[in-house]
């Protein structure tokens, strides 16, 4: 990028319990009242798996072994802030601990939702990753004007 800013890399963790998905309800300026996944930015020198493990523990208090994380989707996002983002989504079906709200300043609720009955108020960025996961699509884009499929002759 000409201005020296780089794409931000985020990790998102889909904690899946049977046919349910854990979501957190945002509080504060970003997406207040809307639902989101446990997630956060990749720190310098940190692996994607280490970041996913860290974010799950920081936000909802669960311990996940890196081997329990399965990459399920990546989405390249424009328009979710001043620079593009690359969101890497991991599924976990096994962890230690019962999820609870570890960031009450950023989160007002932690709830399980059926995968076939998610709330309407999910932030579009994580929703793109959840949809990719549910549809078995490994990669997607969100907010880019140049991602339309070419017409087939």
C-alpha positions as CSV (number, residue, x, y, z in Angstrom):
1,X,0.0,0.0,0.0
2,X,1.3,3.4,-0.9
3,X,0.6,5.0,2.5
4,X,2.7,2.4,4.4
5,X,-0.3,0.8,6.0
6,X,-0.5,-3.0,5.7
7,X,-3.4,-5.5,5.8
8,X,-4.3,-6.4,9.4
9,X,-4.6,-10.1,10.1
10,X,-7.3,-11.3,12.5
11,X,-8.1,-14.7,13.9
12,X,-11.6,-15.8,14.7
13,X,-12.6,-18.9,16.7
14,X,-15.7,-20.9,16.1
15,X,-16.4,-22.8,19.2
16,X,-18.8,-25.5,18.1
17,X,-20.7,-27.7,20.6
18,X,-22.8,-30.2,18.7
19,X,-25.1,-28.1,16.5
20,X,-24.4,-24.8,18.4
21,X,-22.0,-22.0,17.9
22,X,-20.7,-19.6,20.7
23,X,-21.1,-15.9,19.9
24,X,-20.2,-12.8,22.0
25,X,-22.3,-9.7,22.0
26,X,-20.3,-6.5,21.5
27,X,-20.3,-3.6,23.9
28,X,-18.8,-0.2,23.2
29,X,-18.2,1.7,20.0
30,X,-17.6,-1.1,17.5
31,X,-20.7,-3.1,16.7
32,X,-22.4,-2.4,20.1
33,X,-25.3,-4.8,20.6
34,X,-24.3,-7.0,17.6
35,X,-22.9,-10.5,17.8
36,X,-19.4,-11.6,17.0
37,X,-17.0,-14.5,17.4
38,X,-14.1,-14.6,19.9
39,X,-11.4,-12.9,17.8
40,X,-8.6,-10.5,17.6
41,X,-5.5,-9.2,15.8
42,X,-2.4,-11.3,15.2
43,X,0.5,-9.9,17.3
44,X,3.9,-9.4,15.8
45,X,5.9,-12.7,15.9
46,X,2.8,-14.7,16.8
47,X,1.6,-17.7,14.8
48,X,-2.1,-17.9,13.7
49,X,-2.7,-20.9,15.9
50,X,-1.1,-19.2,18.9
51,X,-3.2,-16.1,18.3
52,X,-6.4,-18.2,18.1
53,X,-5.5,-20.0,21.4
54,X,-4.7,-16.6,23.1
55,X,-7.9,-14.9,21.9
56,X,-10.2,-17.8,23.0
57,X,-8.6,-17.7,26.5
58,X,-8.6,-13.9,26.8
59,X,-12.2,-13.4,25.6
60,X,-14.1,-16.4,26.8
61,X,-11.8,-18.2,29.2
62,X,-11.3,-21.5,27.4
63,X,-8.1,-23.4,26.8
64,X,-7.7,-24.9,23.3
65,X,-4.8,-27.1,22.3
66,X,-3.4,-25.8,18.9
67,X,-4.0,-29.3,17.5
68,X,-7.7,-28.9,18.2
69,X,-8.0,-25.9,15.8
70,X,-9.1,-26.6,12.2
71,X,-8.8,-23.9,9.6
72,X,-12.3,-23.5,8.0
73,X,-12.3,-20.2,6.2
74,X,-10.3,-17.1,5.3
75,X,-11.9,-13.9,4.2
76,X,-10.2,-10.8,2.7
77,X,-12.2,-7.7,3.9
78,X,-12.3,-4.1,2.7
79,X,-14.3,-1.4,4.4
80,X,-14.1,-2.7,8.0
81,X,-11.7,0.0,9.0
82,X,-9.1,2.2,7.5
83,X,-7.0,-0.7,6.1
84,X,-8.0,-4.1,4.6
85,X,-8.1,-7.1,6.9
86,X,-7.5,-10.8,6.4
87,X,-9.7,-12.9,8.7
88,X,-8.6,-16.5,9.4
89,X,-11.3,-18.6,10.9
90,X,-10.7,-21.7,13.0
91,X,-13.2,-24.3,14.3
92,X,-12.7,-25.9,17.7
93,X,-14.9,-28.7,19.0
94,X,-12.8,-29.6,22.0
95,X,-11.5,-27.2,24.7
96,X,-11.0,-27.0,28.5
97,X,-13.3,-24.8,30.5
98,X,-16.8,-23.4,30.2
99,X,-17.0,-20.2,28.1
100,X,-17.8,-17.0,30.0
101,X,-17.4,-13.3,29.5
102,X,-13.8,-12.4,30.3
103,X,-14.0,-8.9,28.7
104,X,-17.1,-7.2,30.2
105,X,-15.8,-3.8,29.0
106,X,-16.0,-5.0,25.3
107,X,-18.7,-7.7,25.6
108,X,-22.2,-7.7,27.2
109,X,-23.1,-11.4,26.7
110,X,-21.8,-14.8,25.7
111,X,-24.4,-17.2,24.3
112,X,-24.8,-20.4,22.3
113,X,-26.9,-20.3,19.2
114,X,-28.0,-23.2,16.9
115,X,-26.0,-23.1,13.7
116,X,-29.2,-23.1,11.7
117,X,-30.7,-20.3,13.7
118,X,-28.1,-17.6,14.2
119,X,-29.3,-14.1,15.3
120,X,-29.9,-11.5,12.7
121,X,-27.6,-9.0,14.3
122,X,-24.2,-10.6,13.5
123,X,-21.5,-8.2,12.4
124,X,-21.0,-8.7,8.6
125,X,-17.2,-9.5,8.8
126,X,-17.5,-12.5,11.2
127,X,-20.8,-13.5,9.5
128,X,-18.9,-13.9,6.2
129,X,-16.6,-16.4,7.9
130,X,-19.4,-18.2,9.6
131,X,-21.2,-18.6,6.2
132,X,-18.0,-19.8,4.6
133,X,-17.7,-22.4,7.3
134,X,-21.3,-23.6,7.0
135,X,-21.0,-23.8,3.2
136,X,-17.6,-25.5,3.2
137,X,-16.0,-22.6,1.2
138,X,-12.4,-22.1,2.2
139,X,-11.9,-18.5,0.9
140,X,-14.1,-15.4,0.4
141,X,-14.0,-11.7,0.0
142,X,-16.1,-9.0,1.5
143,X,-16.4,-5.3,0.6
144,X,-14.2,-5.4,-2.5
145,X,-15.6,-3.9,-5.7
146,X,-13.4,-6.1,-8.0
147,X,-14.5,-9.6,-6.8
148,X,-17.4,-10.2,-9.1
149,X,-17.4,-13.3,-11.2
150,X,-16.7,-12.9,-14.9
151,X,-19.5,-13.6,-17.3
152,X,-19.1,-17.1,-18.8
153,X,-19.3,-17.2,-22.6
